[in-house]
Amino acid sequence: METLDFLEALRREAAAMQSIVAGADLDASVPTCPGWSMRDLVVHTGQVHRHKTASVREDRTSGPAPWPDGPEGNVVEWFDEGIDEMLGVFATADLGAPSWTWCSHDHDVEWWVRRMAHETLIHGADAALAVGELPVIDEALATDGVDELLDEMIVGAPSWAEPVEGDQVVALVTPQKSWMLRTATWTGESPKGQRFEDEQGLIYAEATDEADTVISCAASELDLWLWGRGSLRAEAVTGDDSLKDLVRSIAIEATQ
């Protein structure tokens, strides 16, 4: 696997989304974000950009910055200004410096650069699909996107819960990389006192395990599908189809 320059990837994904947004009808609906208009999509993405920019600029290590306000004037100009500010702050930041993140094991500035590259990729795809275009997605970044999504949001139980291994295995296969996932359940009580019993989940399986279902496709197709964007081609799935649906449901719940 090649080493990715996440700042350069973010520049590319931001420019691609800006190009679409510049000529879009802001009142048009976004099919992949039910209930949202293009304006809603742009404002949400712009607020996310500003929020993470503030966390890095202010050297926050113990908690996030306050959530920023939306635009008061031209939405597209506000969106572009936020991207310029984000790229400027990230370009001059020490990527290895400590930073607050919601990740349990990774707390540095580069984590946010990577996260914003993927955030912008996904919402750029939303924007493209809303104007009737097919998203153009870099396969290396999409492969890393699958890695990020599995590691940070999908695989494993919360730190306060215990997973119980299941007996079914799903293989996710792309030309660049493959991942083996095993079904699991987890039980525990959250720090807020909420009790969970036998929640469905996934854990990593051994590479030598036999897969009951294999999902084989381009990384870009897999990344979008795990994020709830679009469907897999029928020929991409072999084996127990219900396991495909389980992976999808767990992924969507994790990314809401």
C-alpha positions as a printed Julia matrix, in Angstrom:
256×3 Matrix{Float64}:
   0.0     0.0     0.0
   1.27    3.45   -0.88
   1.73    6.08    1.81
  -0.96    8.69    1.42
  -0.47   12.43    1.68
  -3.73   13.21    3.47
  -3.34   16.97    3.13
  -2.98   16.65   -0.63
  -5.94   14.26   -0.7
  -7.99   16.78    1.26
  -7.05   19.54   -1.18
  -8.15   17.35   -4.09
 -11.45   16.28   -2.52
 -12.26   19.82   -1.39
 -11.59   21.22   -4.87
 -13.79   18.54   -6.44
 -16.69   19.34   -4.11
 -16.24   23.09   -4.62
 -16.44   22.61   -8.38
 -19.77   20.81   -8.07
 -21.24   23.16   -5.47
 -20.33   26.28   -7.49
 -22.81   25.45  -10.24
 -25.43   23.54   -8.25
 -29.01   24.41   -7.41
 -28.81   24.81   -3.65
 -32.49   23.93   -3.3
 -32.07   20.58   -5.07
 -32.52   17.47   -2.95
 -29.63   15.16   -2.07
 -30.79   11.56   -2.64
 -28.07   10.03   -0.46
 -28.96   12.31    2.48
 -32.76   12.02    2.75
 -34.42   15.27    3.75
 -31.4    17.39    2.91
 -31.09   19.99    0.19
 -27.78   20.82   -1.45
 -27.69   23.87    0.81
 -28.02   21.63    3.89
 -25.17   19.45    2.61
 -22.9    22.44    1.97
 -23.65   24.04    5.35
 -23.09   20.76    7.22
 -19.78   20.07    5.47
 -18.66   23.66    5.94
 -19.45   23.55    9.65
 -17.55   20.29   10.06
 -14.55   21.86    8.29
 -14.66   24.93   10.53
 -15.1    22.88   13.69
 -12.03   20.74   13.06
 -10.03   23.75   11.87
 -10.74   25.5    15.18
  -9.75   22.43   17.19
  -6.36   22.31   15.44
  -5.79   26.08   15.35
  -6.56   26.43   19.06
  -4.36   23.43   20.02
  -7.27   21.76   21.77
  -6.27   18.6    23.59
  -9.01   18.08   26.18
 -12.19   18.67   24.2
 -13.67   19.94   20.95
 -14.13   23.54   19.87
 -17.67   25.01   20.07
 -19.85   24.15   17.09
 -19.65   27.0    14.54
 -22.56   29.05   13.25
 -23.84   28.65    9.72
 -23.45   31.26    6.99
 -25.2    34.62    7.15
 -24.54   35.54    3.54
 -23.6    33.7     0.36
 -23.43   29.98    1.18
 -20.96   29.06   -1.55
 -18.56   31.88   -0.67
 -18.78   30.9     3.01
 -18.04   27.26    2.09
 -15.01   28.25   -0.01
 -13.67   30.54    2.74
 -13.9    27.7     5.26
 -11.95   25.38    2.97
  -9.24   27.99    2.43
  -8.94   28.51    6.18
  -8.86   24.76    6.9
  -6.17   24.05    4.31
  -4.09   26.97    5.55
  -4.27   25.88    9.2
  -3.59   22.23    8.41
  -0.67   23.07    6.09
   1.2    24.95    8.81
   0.29   22.69   11.74
   2.59   20.12   13.31
   0.85   16.93   12.18
   2.34   15.0    15.09
   1.18   17.48   17.71
  -1.36   16.24   20.26
  -5.0    17.05   19.56
  -8.36   16.12   20.95
 -10.11   13.5    18.8
 -13.08   11.27   19.41
 -10.88    8.26   18.58
  -9.92    6.12   21.57
  -6.36    5.43   20.45
  -5.14    8.2    18.15
  -4.83   11.81   19.3
  -2.79   13.94   16.93
  -3.4    16.62   14.31
  -2.87   14.28   11.36
  -5.87   12.24   12.53
  -8.05   15.24   11.71
  -6.43   15.8     8.32
  -7.17   12.19    7.42
 -10.7    12.4     8.83
 -11.48   15.57    6.85
 -10.15   14.0     3.64
 -12.64   11.17    4.03
 -15.46   13.42    5.27
 -15.03   15.58    2.17
 -14.77   12.56   -0.13
 -18.11   11.2     1.07
 -19.97   14.52    1.01
 -18.37   15.36   -2.32
 -19.85   12.1    -3.6
 -23.22   13.17   -2.17
 -22.96   16.44   -4.08
 -21.98   14.71   -7.32
 -24.86   12.26   -7.11
 -27.27   15.11   -6.34
 -26.42   16.79   -9.66
 -26.58   13.53  -11.62
 -22.84   12.89  -11.86
 -20.88    9.79  -10.95
 -18.34   10.53   -8.2
 -14.69   10.32   -9.26
 -12.92    8.66   -6.33
  -9.25    7.89   -5.88
  -8.9     4.16   -5.21
  -5.99    4.54   -2.8
  -7.92    7.04   -0.69
 -11.02    4.85   -0.82
  -8.98    1.87    0.38
  -7.78    3.92    3.32
 -11.37    5.03    3.82
 -12.44    1.42    4.32
  -9.56    0.97    6.77
 -10.59    4.07    8.7
 -14.26    3.15    8.78
 -13.6    -0.38   10.0
 -10.95    0.56   12.57
 -12.57    3.7    13.96
 -16.31    3.1    13.69
 -17.37   -0.47   12.97
 -15.13   -3.26   14.24
 -15.13   -4.19   17.91
 -17.18   -3.36   20.99
 -17.15   -0.17   23.06
 -14.39   -0.11   25.66
 -16.93   -0.74   28.41
 -18.47   -3.83   26.74
 -17.3    -7.34   26.0
 -17.68   -8.92   22.54
 -18.66  -12.55   22.08
 -17.33  -14.16   18.92
 -19.85  -15.43   16.37
 -19.48  -18.18   13.79
 -19.9   -16.39   10.45
 -17.19  -14.65    8.44
 -17.37  -11.98    5.74
 -14.46  -11.17    3.43
 -14.23   -7.69    1.95
 -11.94   -7.84   -1.08
 -10.59   -5.04   -3.27
  -7.68   -5.06   -5.71
  -5.56   -3.2    -3.15
  -6.45   -4.93    0.12
  -8.81   -7.37    1.82
 -10.38   -7.52    5.28
 -11.81  -10.53    7.15
 -14.67   -9.82    9.55
 -16.42  -12.17   11.98
 -19.88  -11.68   13.39
 -20.07  -10.93   17.1
 -22.39   -9.67   19.81
 -21.54   -7.41   22.72
 -23.09   -6.67   26.09
 -22.36   -4.01   28.66
 -23.42   -0.87   30.49
 -22.38    2.5    29.11
 -20.84    5.22   31.31
 -24.25    6.92   31.16
 -25.9     3.87   32.73
 -27.58    2.51   29.62
 -27.59   -1.28   29.45
 -27.0    -3.1    26.16
 -27.63   -6.82   25.64
 -26.38   -8.91   22.73
 -25.89   -6.01   20.33
 -24.85   -7.13   16.87
 -21.31   -6.25   15.85
 -18.23   -7.31   13.94
 -14.68   -8.18   14.95
 -11.66   -8.97   12.82
 -11.33  -12.62   11.81
  -8.16  -14.52   11.07
  -6.86  -14.27    7.53
  -6.99  -18.08    7.31
 -10.69  -18.3     8.26
 -13.1   -19.48    5.57
 -15.56  -16.8     4.49
 -19.29  -17.5     4.35
 -19.75  -14.38    2.21
 -17.3   -12.58   -0.06
 -17.83   -9.0    -1.2
 -15.41   -8.25   -4.02
 -15.36   -4.88   -5.77
 -13.42   -1.67   -6.28
 -12.44    0.13   -3.1
 -14.45    3.17   -4.19
 -17.6     1.08   -4.52
 -17.01   -0.59   -1.16
 -16.26    2.69    0.64
 -19.42    4.36   -0.63
 -21.53    1.28    0.13
 -20.3     1.05    3.71
 -21.21    4.73    4.14
 -24.74    3.98    2.92
 -24.24    5.47   -0.53
 -25.53    3.26   -3.32
 -25.76   -0.5    -3.63
 -23.35   -3.23   -4.61
 -23.54   -4.86   -8.0
 -25.08   -8.35   -7.75
 -21.91   -9.96   -9.07
 -19.88   -8.37   -6.25
 -21.42  -10.69   -3.65
 -21.04  -14.44   -3.31
 -22.26  -16.65   -0.48
 -24.73  -15.86    2.29
 -26.46  -12.67    1.19
 -27.86  -12.01    4.66
 -24.33  -11.38    5.92
 -23.93   -8.61    3.35
 -27.07   -6.98    4.73
 -25.79   -7.35    8.3
 -22.49   -5.61    7.47
 -24.38   -2.81    5.76
 -26.77   -2.28    8.66
 -23.94   -2.2    11.23
 -21.95    0.22    9.07
 -24.86    2.6     8.56
 -25.74    2.6    12.26
 -22.11    3.34   13.12
 -21.9     6.3    10.73
 -25.15    8.05   11.67
